[in-house]
Amino acid sequence: MHYKAYQRGTDATAVGQLALHLPGFSMSLLVVLSASGTLDSVTGLPYWIPTLLWIASGALVFHRPTEDYFARYLLKLQRPMPQEAARLEPVWREVTARAGVDGRRYELWIENSQELNAYAAAGHIVGVTRFALERLPSAQLAAVLAHELGHHTGGHAWSSLLGYWYSLPGRIAWQVIRTVVVFLVTFAGAVSFAATAVLVVVIGAVAFATTVVFYGLPLVLLAIPYLMAAVERRSELRADEHAAALGFAPMLADVLTTMHAMELYTGKPPAEPTTLAKLLSSHPDYPTRLRRLQPYMETQR
């Protein structure tokens, strides 16, 4: 078996994810600096210490014990039982051997779910549902695992989690602000219409001033979910291409066709997604994914 010299990279979609998280990181940094400054004034602890600790905490994305906790308690994954490992590990070895990747660097996990799905998360997590493990033929299971490996080798998994982690303080602050604003508006509405009008004007003025002070950054944040969804759709196509380049295009097409059929099998015609739902979808539609696989299928069959 020959391993590639560089087994993990950062493709354009991973770079795009990180770039789109920069506004959220900037807002989070302001929140952390403000909290650290308050702590400094109360306890005397230099403000830069909590800030540096927060910045350094991003390394936990690749910390194995932290990944283990993340997989168990946040993603609700389980370690494979002996019979599950006997089924999963040979398929994984086949996939990583084709890719020239040392599969022992990754941790295989199982989700106790009857849905056809799989995951790539953090730095080394590869998870599959019990349904996929038990129901898919080995060739199709290999195609699914090759797709998830593509998320890791392209840097999609770690960049997504790292971006989410660094934007978390800003997200929390926004949730707190929104909750307080809703409470104030509700309370003012219970008092009088005039109080509500005054409060709305004050909130509008504060929002406008904030937008001006931060050079329009809050307005940019409104567009981030749509841009992020577009990049995530691109990352799915990249992972499909990775699996197809390893020789799994026909098998992956079979899996996508099965997943599409499972979604359609509801007893009634599915509702057409709205334009907004399409823009916010993190996955391309199945016809698009199958169409992108077609050139690989023609050469492999």
C-alpha positions, 0 to 999 in steps of 0.5 A: 500500500502506498500512502500519499505524501500529503493526505489532507488538503484544503480545497477552494470550498474549505477556504471559502468556508473559512472566509465566510466565517471571518465576519462571524469571527470578528463579531465573536472577537468583539464579544470576547474582548468586551467580556474579557475587559469586564473581567479585567475590571472586576478581577484584575485578570489581564483581558488578553489572557481569556482572549488568547485562550479562546483563540487557542481553543480552536486547536481542540478541533483536532484533539482526540479526547475532545473529538471523542466527547464531541462524537459521543455526546453532541453527535450521539455516535457510538463505537462499533460493536465487534460485529459492526467493526468486522463489517465496516473496517474492511470496507474502510481499508479498501476506500483508504487504500484506493485514496492512498490515505492511512485509514488508521488516522480516522475514527469510525463511529455508528449512529443508531438511526434507521436513516441512510446517512453518514458523517464527516466531522472535526478532524478525524470522525467518520460516522455512518448510520446503522441502517447504512451499515446493515442495509447497503451492499459493501460496494455502496457502503464503500462509496458512502465512506469515500464521499465522507473521506473526501470531506476530510481530505478536502478540509471541509469537516475541520474548516466547518467546525472551526468556523462554527466554533469561532462564531459561537460567541457572536451567535450567543450574543445575538440570541441574547440581544434578540431575546431582550429586544423581543421582551422589551417590545412585548412589555412596551406593547402591554404598556401603550402604543406610544411606548412601543413606537418610542422603543422601535425608534430607539432600537432602529437608531441603535441598529443604524449606528451599529451598522455605521460604526462597524462599516456595514458588517452587521448587514454582511452577516445577513447574507452569510447564511445564503453564501455559506449554504452555496459553499456547502453545496459545492463541498458536497459536489466535491466530495462526490467527485472524490468518491467518483475519482476513486472508482465509486461513481456507479455505486454512489449513484445507486445510493443517491437514487435510493436516498431520493426514492426514500424521500419521495416515498411518502404516499403523496406528491412532495411539496416543491421547495420554495426559492428561499429553501433552495438557497438555504439548502446545504445539499444539492438536489439529487438530479444535480448530483447524479448529473455531475456523476454521469461523466465518471459513470460513462468511463467506469461502467 
